[in-house]
Amino acid sequence: MAQILKERTENLSINGAFQNIWLPLIIFTLTAVIFCLPLLRNFNFWGVEDWDEYLFRNALARETILEYHQFPLWNPYSCGGNVFLAHPTSSFLSPFFMLVLIFGEIYGLKLQVIIYLIIGMFGMFLLIKQLKLSKFSCYFSSFIYMLGAMYPLRAAAGLLGELSMALVPYLFLFYIKSAKNSKFIFGTIFFLALMIFSGSLRVINIFNFFLLIYSIFWACQQKSFKPLKILFLIFTGAFLLCAVKTIPMFDFLFHNPRILDNPKGISLKEALFVLLARVRTYDPDWIVSSYDWYHYGAYIGIIPSLLALLGMIYYFRVNWPLILTGLLFLLISMGEQFPINLWRIVHLLPIYNMLHAPPRFILGVIFCLAVMSGYGLFGIENFVKNKPVLFKLLIPAIVIFVIFDLSFVNSSILKGVFTITPKKVKKNSSFHQGLSKFDYVLDDSDIYPRFLMNEGTINAEEVDNIYPLERNVLPKSSTEYRGEAYLLKDKGRADIIYFSPNKLVLDINTPKNDILLLNQNYYKGWRVKKNDGIYNAVSFKGLISTAVSSGYNRIIFYYLPDSFIIGSVVSTMTFFLLLFLGIRIRKLENEIGISF
């Protein structure tokens, strides 16, 4: 009988938990679909700005996996050939890439926009719930964070890696929970790893710095170094778990640093404008800063802003670490507009010297405002809770008004973005390097349609002003072009019998010893398999090359960098170590009945 009662109690608990999850999920799903209607109307159309680059990158990764059955390590299609996995924007390791594999790059990426939106709202819901605020506050903060202008502006401009801002609430949630129970460190590592694999170094850098500053304030509040120790474990664990990505990426950044700086920032008046201006486009005619609007636009409205201010005043004693962190990020986003240029200090740090737009730190401000607006609404609820009529009318009215206001203003940002009718292109039978003439202009970028043509784009805009990569290849239109593979002395034949992004097989027949060259940029990690063994390819005037002996030879070039091999080993070992530790902790909890 006791066992039956126990099973019924467990079933009720499970059903209750399920009900607590499915209702907000349904609400967030419906909200996300309605919010993204402008994206759904022209679902097969291409987008402007960076959509061209991200369509290209995802299409290349998809083709490399499905058609060539290879791990996407190298990209021969842009700038004469460069790294793919190691490039900071590569995102095919993210589990969300499955949508691209299944539905294709156009549908898959647009579905990601919707799914990230749902995930972000639900994550903020769980975070506010963990802070023990009301259900209205949970929904309110969720809408402020994800329906504010910051998310749709990034989606509209094609900054798809930055959609990982939807994972920020989970990262923060598991971090604060790990202070009470160490097993939640694993969850924090998991969500930080998801952000790393999503391909946005900007969001990772910004919010990792947010966590660092917050943990310092939190440690002062707790009078303990525990928050900092936990954060160190999280950063270390995530780096090692993602070593298959992080080691090649940092190796690439070390040799190709992106040193940029524009300390202008935004003034306090402009910051208020950013939060309150009802701009219904991703690219307004007027600009309040030296950056495009989508870099820093973040409309949330007057009511959420006032409620956030109210929450900061009423609950400062409890939440001062979060409030001061948000304030510090506001001052960083101001750059040289603030008397003490905090941006300049941050910009001295490794990796952070690759960031170039102080207003991007508005992300930390918006996160803080979203959380504190929930506290502000919670304070209003407590004030009117003894007045049932006022409580039932005022609180729902605030939430409903804000969600309609945010949807009306910020959903419109997605209009006019997906206006490019899919181009019908003819795929070349063999790959060759070419130059963009912008025949298929997607806002001065056409890497994607040229990829569909099986043609490289040497003058691709994606890295012109980003990473200082050398471009040593020749386009087919050049009078000096000698093919995608050729012998230096031109005394024989070099025929490509198999081409793929990571591997090329050539038949060589030459009367004398010679040098074989590929019309792609050299980068360490290229290897050559010959009859007598495997060797490293070498650079000849910046091109991939190897020496060949006279007669007939079958030469195989393939890209397999040491950084990827080492990273794969480290990631695998870390995964099993974390799995072992998680099982061990769970077992100890069951044995002694204590949560670690």
N, C-alpha and C positions, 0 to 999 in steps of 0.2 A: 504493500500500500504506500509506504514511504517513497519507494522508487517511482511509483506511478505519479505521485504528487510532485516529486522532483522533476520528472520529465515534463509534466504539464507546466510547471513553473518556468523551466528552461524554454519551452516552446512559446509561452506567453512573452518571455523576455526577448526572444528572437523576433517574434512577430512585431512587438512594440518597437524594437530597434529598426526593423525593416520599414515600418510605417513612418518612423522619424526620418528615414532616408528618402523613400520614394516620393513623398509629397514635395519637398523642396526640389528634388531632381526634375519632377514633372513641370513645376513652375519655372525653373531655370531653363529647361529645354524649350518650353513654349515661348518664353521671353527671348531666348537666343534666336530662335527661328524667325520670330516677328521682327526683331531688331535687324536681322541680316537679310530681310526680304530684298533690298536692293542688290545684294550679291546673288540671290537666287534667281532673279528675273532674267538675267543674261548669264546663265550658269556655265555655258560653254565658251563665253567670250574671254578674251585675254585682257589683262589689266595693264595699267600704265606704271611709270616709275620703276621700282625694283622688281615688279612682278616678272619682267622679262628674265632677269637673272635667276630668280628662284624657280621659275618654270623650267629654265634650262638645267639648273643644277639637279633638280629632282628628276627630270626626264633622263639625264645622263646616268644618274645613280640607278634608276629603274631599268634602263636598257642594259647597263653593265651587269646587273644581277640576273635579270630574266632572260636576256638574249645571249650574253656571253658567259653566264654562270661564274662571274668573277666578283671579288670583293672590290668595291670602288676605291682604288688607291690613287689613280692618276687621271688627269683631265687634259686630253689633247686638243680640246675644242676652243679654248679661250687663251688669248695672249701667246699663242705658239706652244702651249703645253705648260701646265703647272700642277702642283699637288692638288689632290681632291680631298681625301680623308683629312689631311693635315690642315686644310684651309679652315679658318675659324667659322665660316658660314655653312660648312657641310653639316647636314642634319639627318642623313639616312640611317644613323644608328638609333635615332629616336623611335620608340614604339609607334608613334603617330605616323611614321613613314609607311606603315602597313596600309594606310588609306591610299597612298600614292601607288603602291604596288598593286592594289586591288582595282582601284578606280581610274588610275592614270593621274598624271601630274596636274591637269587642270581641275578636274573634279576633286581629286584627293586633297589638294591644297585649300580649296574653298571649303571643303568639309572640315578641315583642320581649324579654320577660322571659327566655325560654329562650335565645334567640340571644345576647343580651348576656352571659348566664351562660357560654355556650360561648366567646364571644370573649374574655371577661375571663380565664378559666382558661388559654386558649391564649396570651394576651398575657403573662401572668406566667410561663408555661412558657418562652417565647422569651427573656424578660428574664433569668431564672435561667440559662438555657443560655448566654446572652451573657456572663454572669459566670463561666462555665467551672466550674460546679458539676456534681454528678452528676445523672443522669437521675432518680433517686429524689428529689433535692432539687427538681428542676424541677416534678415532680408535687406534691410536698409543699407548696411555697409557693403553687402554683396553687390547691390546695384550701383552704388557710388563708385566702387573700385573698377568694375568691369564695364559698366555702361557709360562711364565718363569718357571724354574724348580721346584719352591717351590710347586706348586699345583700338577703336575703329580707325584712328589716324594712322597707326602703324599697319593695320590690315590694308587700308586703302593705298598706302604708299608702297606696299609690297615688302615692308620690313618684317618678313614673316618669322625670322628667328626671334624677334622681340616679342612675339606672341607668348613666349614662355613666361612673361610677366604673370600669366594665369597660374603658374606654379608657385609664385612667391608666397601666397597665404599658407600653403601646405608646409613650405620650408620653415616659415616662422612658427607655425603651429607646432610642428614636431620638435623644433628647437626649444621652445619654452616648456614643452612637456618632458623633454629629456632631462631637464633640471630636477624633476621629481622622480623620474624613472629612466634609468640609463638605457633601457631597451629601445626607447624612442630615438636614440641616436641613429639606429639603423634606418628608421623612416626618414630622418633628416638627410642622411647620406643618399638614400634612394632618390629623393626629390631633387637634391642638388645635382645628382648624376643625370637625371632627366633633363635638367636645364642645360647641363654641359653638352649632352647629346643633341639638344634642340638646335644648336648652332648659333647661339647669340652670345658672343664674348661681352657685349655691352651690358646686357641685363645681368649676367653673372657677376661681372666686375662691380657694377653699381650696387647690387643687393648684397653681395658678399661684404662690401665695405659697410653697408648699412648694418649688417649683422655684427660686424666687428665693433663699430661705434656703439651700437646698442648693448653689446655684451660688456663693454667697458663700463658704461653707465649702470647696467644691471649688476655687475660685480660690486660696484660702489654701493648700490642700494642694498644688496644682500650681505655686504661686508665679507665677501668670499671670492676666491679666484675660480670657483667651480664653473661659472658661465664661460669664462675664457678657456678653461681646460676642455670643456665639452666642445666648444667651437673649434679648437685646434684638432680634436679627434675627428670632427665632422669634415673639416677641410681636407685633412690628410686622407681619411677614408674615401671621400669622393674622388680626390685626385688619383688615388691608386686604383679604385674601382673603374675609373674611366681612363686608365693609362693607355688603353688602345687608341684613344683619341687625344688625350692631353699630352702625352710624350711626343708624338709626331707634330702636334700643333705648336707646342712651345719650342720645339726644335726649328720649325719653320719660322716662327716669329722672331726667334733669336737671330736667324740669318737674314730675315727680311723685316726689320722693325718698321712699324708704321708710326713714325714720329710726327705727330700733328699737334697743333695748338692754336686755339682761338679763344682767348680768355675773356672776350667781351661779356658774355653772360646776359642776364636780364635784370632790370632794376626791380625794386619792390613794387613800384606802380605797374610795371609790365607783368610781374608775377600775379598780381591781383587780376589784371586783364586776362591772363591766361586761364585763370580759374573761373572767371565770371563771364567772359565774352561768348555770346551765343553764335559762334562761327559754324556754319552748316556746310563747310567744304573742307577738303583736305589740303587745299592749296589756295588760300585767299589772295586777293590782289594786293592787300596791304600787309606788311610784315613789321612786327615790333622788334625784331632782332635780326642779326646777320644770318640766321639759319632759316631753313624752310620751316613752315608752320608745323608740319607733322613731326618735327624733332622735339617739340616742347608743348604743343597745344594740349590742354588738359581741362576742358570745361567740366565742372561738376555742379555749378549753380550757387546761388546765394543762400538757399535754405540749408543744404549740406554744409556749406562753409561756416555759417553761423552756428549750426549744431555742433560742428567739430570744435569751434572756438569755445562753445559752452561746455563741451565734454572736457576740453583741456583745463578749463578753469575749475570745474567741479571735481574732477578726478585727477588733478595734477599730482597729488601726493602719492597715488598708487602708480600712475603711468608716466612719471616724469622721465624715466629713461627713454621711452618711446617718443615722447613729445620733444625732448631735447635733441634726439637723433633726427627727427623730422625737421626741426628748426635748423640744425646744422646743415642738412642737405639743401634747405632753401638758400642758405648763405653760400654754399658751394655753387649752386646753380646761378647765383648772381655774378660769379666770376669777378672781374675787375670793377664791377658796379658797386661792390661792397668794399669799404675802406681797407679791410684786411682780406687780401685775395686768397681765400682758402683753396680755391681751384688750383692755384699755382702750386700749393703745397701738395695737394693730392696728385697733381700731374707729375711730380718728381718721383713717384713710386713706380717700381717696375710694372710693366703691363699697362698701368694707368696712363703712362705717357703716350699710349696709342689712342686714347680717347681724345676727342677734339671738340666736344660741344658741352659746356657746363650745364646748359638747360636740360640735358638728359637726366640730370640728378633729380629733376622734378618727380621722377618715379617714386623715390623715397618719400617725398612730401605727400604725394597722392595716397600712398599706402597708409601713412600716418593719419591723414585726414579721413580716410575711409573708416579706419578703426575708431578714431575719436568721434566721428559723427554718430557712430553707433552708441557710444557712451552718452553723447549729447541727447539723442532720442530717448535713451534709457532714463536719463535724468528727468526729461519732460514726463515720461510715463510715471515715474515715482511721484512727481509733483501733482499729477491729476488723477492718481489711482483711487483716491477717495471720492472722486466725482465721476461715477460710472458713465453717465451720459456723455460728458466731455471726453472721457477716456476712449469710449467706443467710436466717437466721431473724429476727434482730432488726430489721434495717432495713425489710424488707417488712412486718413485724408492726406497726411504728410507723406506717407510712403507712396501712396498712389500718385499724388501730384508729382513727386520727384521722379518716379519711374517713367511717367508720361513725358515729363519735361526732358529727361535725358534721352529718351527714345526719339522724341521729336527733333531734337537738336543734333544728336550725335549719330543716329542711324542715317541721317541725310548725308553724312560724310562719305558713305559708301556709294552714293549716287554719282553717276558720271565717271566712275572709275573703270568699270568693266564695259568699255564701249568699242573695243577692237574686235572686229569680226575675225574668227579664226582664219588664218591665211592658208591657202592651198599651195603647198610647195612640192616640188619634185625632188625626190631623194636621189642623190648621185650614187652610182654603183660602187664607187671607191672614194675613200676619204681624201680630202686635200685641204691645205691651208688657204685662206682667202682674206680679203679685206672687206669690212663692212662699208657699203655705199648707202646704207640706210634705206634699202629698197622696201623693207618691211618695218618702217619706223615705229618703235614703241617708246616714244619719248626719248629719242636719241639713243636707243639701244635695241639691238635685234640679234642677240646671241641665240635666243631660243629658236626662231625660225631658221636660222642658218645651221643650227644643230640638226633640225629636222631635215635639212638638205644634205646632211652628212658633210658639212663644211665647217672648218675652224674659222674663228674670227680673231685675227692677230691684233687688231686695234679695238678689242673688246673694252667697253667703258667700265666694266665692273672693277678693274684694278688700276685704272689710269692714275688716279690720285689716292690710292689706298695703300697698296704694298709695292715697294720698288723692285718689281721683278724685271729681269732682263728679257728682251724679245729679240731673238737672233734668227728667227726663221724667215723664209721668203714666201710670199703669196704666189699662187699659181699664175696670177696675172703679171708677175715680174719677168722681165727679159732674162734675168739671171737664174730663174727658177729651174731646177734640174730634177724635180720629182720629190716625192716624200721619202725616198731612200735612194742614195746614189753613191758611186765610188768617186773618191777625190780625184784620181787621175783620169777617170772616165775611159778606162781601157777594157771594160767588160760590162757585164749585166748585173743588175741588182733588182730582183723582182720580189715584190711583196705578195706572198701567197696566202697570208692570213693577217688580218688586222683586227685589233680590239683595243679598248682604251689602255689596258695594262700590259698587253703582249702583242708582239709582231713576229711573224715567221718569214724569213727571206731566203730565197735561193740566190746564191752568188756564184758567178763564173767569171774569173779574171785571169789573164795570162801572167800577171805579175802580182807580187805582194802590194797591198793597197790599204786604204783606210775607208771603211764603210761609215756613212753618215745618215742619220735620220733627221728629217726636217722638223725637229721638235727641240724645244729648249732642254738643255741638260740640267738634271737635278740629281743629287746623290741618292742612290737607291736603285738606279738602273743597272741591271746585270745582263750578261751575255752568255748564252750557252752555245758552245762550239763542239766540234767533234772531239777535242782533247780536253774538255772540261768547262767549268763555269768561271767567269771572270767579271770584275766590275767594269761597267762601261766608263768611258772617260769623256771629258769635255774637249771638243775641238771647235774653237771659236764660238763657244757657247752652245754647240749642238751635241746631241748624243752620238757617240762614235765608238768604234772599235777597230783594231787592226785585223786584216784578213790575209790569209796566205793565198798563193796562186792556185788555180784550179777551181774545182767545184766545191762549194761549201754550203751547208745549211746553217743559217745563223738565227738564233732565237733571242730577241730582246724582251726582257720582262722587268717590270717595276716591282720591287719588293724591298723597301727600306728597312734597315736595322731597327729604326725607331718603332716601326709597326710590329716587328717580331718581339722586341722587348716589351712594348706596351701590351701586346696580346698575352704574354706570359704573366706579366704583373697583374693585369685585370683578372685573369683566370684564377690566379693564386689568391687575390684579394677577395674575389667572390666566394670561393670555398672557405676562406678564413672567416668572413663575415657570417656565412651560413652556419659554420661550426659554432661560432660564438653565440649566435642567436639561439640555436638549439640548446646549447649548454646553459644559457641563462634561463631559458624556458623550463628546462629540466630542474634546475636549482630552485626556481620559484615554486614548482609543483611539489618538490621534496620538502622544503622548509616553510612554504606559505608566505614568503616575503618577496615583495617586488623590489628589484634593484633600481 
